[in-house]
């Protein structure tokens, strides 16, 4: 991963095992059933579901009774025969770890026996047509006659597209296990569960339990796989945050660590092995370039870095002409505008007359507009600008995150100096300039910059960890009930802290 983050090494402890079966061929004096024949050879009380039974006779006979059994461990419930495959396929067993984000869905195809990544792919969440944020989608689910079904079909369709992208040269029948993390609403919608209880007071999930279902029951195009949804922490802190906590090792740390997953929802966790608190800060999609006039996703042509000196210099992804501006570029631009006094601490983009004599002439020329419609030009050709409304959108997003961090610190009874490390998770967390994040006051400005690290898609990494190891899966189940879930709005000083958190720091170069 970019950003100096070392992936957690996981020793594979798979839930599936494979055994080669050189079975005696049925004969007049040997009238064991096909399943009994397999059981006798495996030496285990394996049970079998009807889909396997339907294909079993042809597979065994076509293969001359030389075949491989894939067996799933259900713990106390015993073992299940997932598949019988012709020939010796003992070396092949795959799983897919998914991270269902509100905006993007990522899937990793993994070798369950070695832990090696075979492929990865990401797609925009197919629920996008019903809104950029979870509330818009929940509203559709509740108010449209078939809303929940449409949203479930859309996200399952996205998972199937990712499987098609990843499973090139891999037999889908040899994919036996899928793990899924996502926020609480994505979890409910993927399972076809109503979001009604999450979106209305007192805001509770229908279920926070880990859930295991057959892929075929959800419409996921894997004939032999079990799908495991990691448990939720609370109504607005889901399995994605649980995965981030595990991937960053927060639950095993002796020192206090802050993990912030920056996406459409900003989820954060603060603590150590002693105690962890988590909350959700609905930052909105501004950090992902949505609801910004010339905002775009982090793709070729997106301005992703901005510096202001005697003039403005911008960099784009792919080093091509600018097409828009993505989240990391927006934060850079805003940081530079705040440092140069173009945006005041209250978030006002100052009019040109107020800036004369205080900024270089070439920079001053970029402040254009009149009355209350001033904007700042980052690129003249093509013309790309940051508007006052863009500044407000980012101000709300960064204020929400800072407010969440401050409330968690208050609840834990610590100050910023006691935070030993800050992990910025999410695809965005990897590309953000740490100096800019501090410069706009997205994090407490007293945290030293060297303590902040981008850790990439930590939610996806946590999903992969659970996919590979039964011990980590158990760790997730215990941890989900240990983490304290805190509702920001219930804090007595929430409104005051939120307003304070909107201000930009008084920083100069």
N, C-alpha and C positions, 0 to 999 in steps of 0.2 A: 504494500500500500504506500501511496505517496504520503509524505509528512513524517517520515522517520518512525512510523508506528510498526512495531514488530508483532506479527500475529501470534496469538497464544498457541503454543504447541499442545496439541491434544493427543493423548495416547488412545488409539481407537479401542473402544469396548463395544462392539456392535451388538445390536439386539437380534440380528439375523445370523444364522450359521448355515453352511452348505456342506452336504455330505454326498459322496459318490455312491451310487447304488448299483452294484453288479448283482441283479436279482435272479433267482432261479426262475426259469420259465414255467408257467402253469402246465401241469400234466395230470393224467387221470388219477394218480394217487396223491396229487398235491392240489387241493381245491381251495387254498387260501384266497381271499379276495385281494384285489390289487392293493388296497390300503393296508390290510393285515400284512401283506408281503413286505411293504415298505416299513411298517412299524417294527416288524421282526428284525429287519436288517439294521434299522436305526437304533434299535434297542431303547426306544422311548415311546411313551404314551402320547403320540402325536394325534391331534384331531384335525379334521379337514372340512373346509366350507364347500358348498355345492359347486361354485364356479370351477374349482380345481378338479372336482370329481367328473365334471362334464368333459374336460379335455384329457383326463388321466389315461383312459384305456388306449386311445390312439397314440399318445406320446410314448407310452411304455412299449407298445408293440412295434411302432415304427422304429424305435431305437433299439430293438432287440433286448429290452429290459436292462439296458445299460444307460443309466440316467443319473441326474443330480437332483437332490431334494434341497429346496430352500426352506428353512425352518425358522419361524418367528417365535421369540421368547415372550410369552405373556405373563411371566413371573408366576405368581401363585396359581394362575388359571391354566398353567401348563404351556405346551408348545403347539403351534399351528403349522401345518404344511401349507406354505404360501404358494409354491409352484413346484412342478416336476419338469425338468428340462432335459432334452435329449443329449446324450453324451456327457462329457466331463466339463462342467462350467464352474468348478469350484473357485477359480480365480476371479470370478466376476460378480460383484455385488455393489450396487450403486444406491445413492440417496440424493435427495435434493433439499437444500435449505432455502426457504423463502423468507424474505422480509417484505411484508405488504405495507408500503408507505401510502399516505394519502395521495401524494403526487406520483411517486415512482414505485415500481415493484421490482425487486432484484431476486434472482435465483442462482444458486450455486450447485452444480452437479459434482458430487464428491464420490470417490471410491471409499466405500464403507470399511474396507479391510486395511487400507494403507493411509487413509486420510487425505490423499492427494486430490487436488482440485482438477477436474477434467475440463469443465467449461463454466462460464458464467454469462449471464445475460440480464439486461434490464429493459423494462418497457414502461411507458406511461400507464398509470392505473386506468383501466377501461371505464371506471366510474366518473372520469373527468366531465363528461357531458352534463352531469347533474350537479356540478359545482366544484370549486377549487378547495373547499374546506369541508370538514366533517359535518358541520351543522346543516349546510345546504343539502348534503346527501341524506342526512337523517330526516330532514323535512320531506324530501321526496319519498323516502321509504314509508313515512307515516301518512302522507297526504295523498299519494297516488295509489289507485286500486291495486296495482301489481308492483309497487315501488320496491319492496324488499326483494322480490324475485328478480327484478331487472338489475338491481345493484349486485346481487349475488352472482347472477349469470355473467355480468360484466367483469367482475374480479376473477371469477373462475376461468373465464375466457382469456384473461391476461396471463394467468398461471399456465394455461395450456399453450399460449404463444411462446412463453419463456421455455417451456419444456421442449417445444419444437426447435427453438433456437439452440438449446443445450444438447439435446439427445441425438446429434448427428453422429452416426456410427456406433451408437449405444442402443441395444435392444431395450425398449421400454419395459418389457416383461422382467428385465433384470434390475429394475429400479424398485426397491422394496420398501423404502422409508422416505417420508417427507416430514420436515419440521416447518412450522409456520410461526412467525412473530409478527406483531402489528399492534397498533393502538387498539383500545377497547372497542371502538366503533368499527374499525376494519375487521376485527375478530368476529364481532356479532354479524356483520353484513356478509362476510365470507361463509359463515355457517348458516345463513338464512334466518338468523334470530332477530326479532324486533329490537330496534334501538330505543323504543319508547321509554324504557325505564332509565336509560342512561341520560336522556335529554330532558327529563322533567324532574323537578325536585321530588324526593331527596337524592336523586342521581345515584342509582345503584345499577350494577351489572346484573344481567339475568343469571350468569354463571361466571365465576372467576377461576373455576377448576381447570386443570389440564384436561384436554379432551382428545381422544384417539378415535378416528373414524376411518372407514375404508375409502380410499381415493375414489373408487367407482361410485360410492354413495353421494359424493359431492360433485360428480361430473368431471373429476380430474382424470385426464387420459393416461392413467397408469393402471394396468389390469391387476397387478399383484401387490400394490403398495398400501401400507398403513400411513395415515396422515396424523401427525401429533401437533396439536395447538398448545404451545406453552401457556402456563397460567397467567392470569392478569393480576396486577397489584391492586388496582382500584378502578372506579368508573371512568376516570380520565387518565389513568396511568396504566398502560397496557404491558403486554409481553415484550414489546420492543424495548421498553425501558428496563425490564428485567434482564433482557439479553445484553443491553449496554452495561448494566452493573456487573454482569459476569465477565464480559469481554474486557472490561477495564480493571477487573480484579478488585473492585471497590469493597466487595463483601469479604475479601481476604486480607485487606490492607490494615496495617497497624496505625497508619496515619490517616488523617481526614482528607478525602478526595472529593472533588466536585466533578460530576459528569453531566454535561449538557448536550442533549441531542437536538440539534437545530434543524427543524423542518417546518412544515405548515403548522404543526403544534410543537412548541418547545417543551420537551420533557426534561426534567432534571432530577438528579439524585445527589444527596450530600451525606457523607458519613464514612464509617470505617467498619471493621468487623464487629465493633461494639454496638453500633446503632446506625441505621440508615433511614433517612426520610426522603420521600419523593413527591413531586407535584407536577402538574401540567400547567404551562403558561401558554395560552392560545395566541401565539405570535402572529398568526395569519400568514399568507403566502408571500409577503413582500420579500423575504430573504431568498425566495426562489424565483424572484423576478416577476411574480404575478401581481396584478393590480398596481403596477408601476407603468407609467405611460409608455416608456420605451424599454420596459423590462422584458427579459427573455430567459430561458433556461441556459444553463452553462453548456453552450454548444458553439460550434465554429462561428466566429464573428462577434461573439459576446465580449464586450469590454469587461475584463476581469481584474484590471489593475489601473490605478489612477495616481498620478503625482502632480502636485502644483508647486512650481518654483517661479521662474520669471514668466512662464506660461504653463499651460496644461499639457501633460503628456499622458496618453492612454496606451494600454496594451490589450490585445484581443486574443481569444483562444484561437489557435491555428494561424496567428500572425496574418490575418486577412483584414480587409476593410471592415470597420465596425457595422454591425447590423442592429445592435441594441446593447443592453447592459444587464449583466447577471448579478446575483446576490453579492459575491465577493467584490465585484466592481462598484456596486452601490455603496457598500460599507466603506471601501477605500475612498470613494468620491466624497461621501459625507464626512469622513474623518478629516480629509484634506480641507474641505470647506469650513469645518468647525475650527480647525487649527489656524486657518487664515482669516477667521472672523467674517467669512462670507455668510455663514449661518450662525446666528447668535445662540447663547446657551438655552434660550427658550424654544429654539427650533424655527425661528423666522429667517427666511432667505432675504437678506437685507437688500434694499433697492440700491441701484447704482450710485445715486448722489451721496448716500451714507458711506460708501466705500472709497470714494475718491481720495487719493493721497495715502490710503491704507493698504492697497494691494497694487502689484505691478500693473502697468498700463494694459499689457496683453491679456492679463487675467480680468481686469475691469471690463474690457470689451465684451467678455463672455457673459456678463450679467445683463440680460436683455428683458424687455417687457415694460410694463407700466402699472401704476396703482398697486393692486394686490396680485398681479399675475407675473411676477418676476420669475425667471428661470435661469439656470446656469448651463452654458453650452460646453459640453465635453469634447465634441467633435463637430467641426464646421461642415465637413464633406465626407460622408453624409451627415446631416445635422442630427445630433443626438444630445439631448439635454436632460438635466435633472430639474423637475418642477417643484414648486412649493408643496404641492400635494404629495409628491414622491417623498419629500423630506418628512412630512407628517406620517406617512405610512410606515416608514422605517423607524421613526421616533416611537411610534406605538409598539412596533415589534420589539425593538431593543429595550424599551421601558418595561414591557411585559416580562422579558427574560431577567433583567436586573432585579425587578420587583420580586420575582420568584426566588432568585438566589438570596436576596436579603431576608426574605421571610423564612426560608429554610435555615439560614444562619441564625436568625433570631430564635427559632424553635429549638435548634440544637444547642443554643447558648454559646456560640463561638463568634469570633470576628474573622475578617478576611486573612489576617496574618497566620491563622491556624490551619488554613487550607494548604496542604503540601503540594497538591497538583490539581490542575484543571484539564479534563479531557473534553475536547470539543468533538462531538460525534456527529454523524450524518455526513453525506457526501460534501455538503457545504462546509462542515467543520474542518475539512482537510485543506480547503483552498483559501479560507479567510486569512487575512493578514492579522496576526495577533495584536500588532501595534494598533491597527485600525479598530479592532474590536474593543480594545481598552480606550482608544481615542474617542469613540462615540459613547462610551459608558455602557456597553452591553454587559460588562462584568465589572465588579468593584475595582476602581482604578488603583487601589492599594495592592492588588495582587501582582507580584513581580512577573514580568513577561516570560521569563525563562520557565516558569511553572506551568505555562499553558501549552498544550500540545494538541494538534489535530490528530484524531485517531481513526479517521475514515468511517466506513459503515460498520460501527461497532454492533449495531442491532443485528445486521446480517452475520457478523462474526459470532455473536452469541447463539444465533440459530444454528450455525455450522457446528459449534461446540456441542450443543444438545443432540444434533444429528449423529455425531461420531461416538458419543460416550453415554452409556447408561448411568454412570455415576454423576455426570454433569446434569443429566436430565433430572435425577433425584435432587441434586443441589438446587436446581431451578425451582422445584416443587416446594422445598423447605423454605427457600429464600423468599418466594412470593408471599408467604404468610408472615415473614419476619419484617419485611420492609414496611415502614410506617407511611401511609398515604395521607397527604395533607392537602386540603382544599384551600387554595389561596384566599378566596373571598371570605373565608371564615376567620381569618386573622383580624384581630381588633383594629389594627392600624393599616389594613389593606389599602384603603382609598388614599390615605396620606402618603404611604410608601410608594404607591403607584404613581401619584402625581410627581413626587420627588424624583422617581426613577426615570421620568421622561426627560429631565434636563440633560443637556450635553455638558461634559466637563469643561472647565475653563483651562484649556491647554494651549500652549504655544510651543513653537519649535525650540 
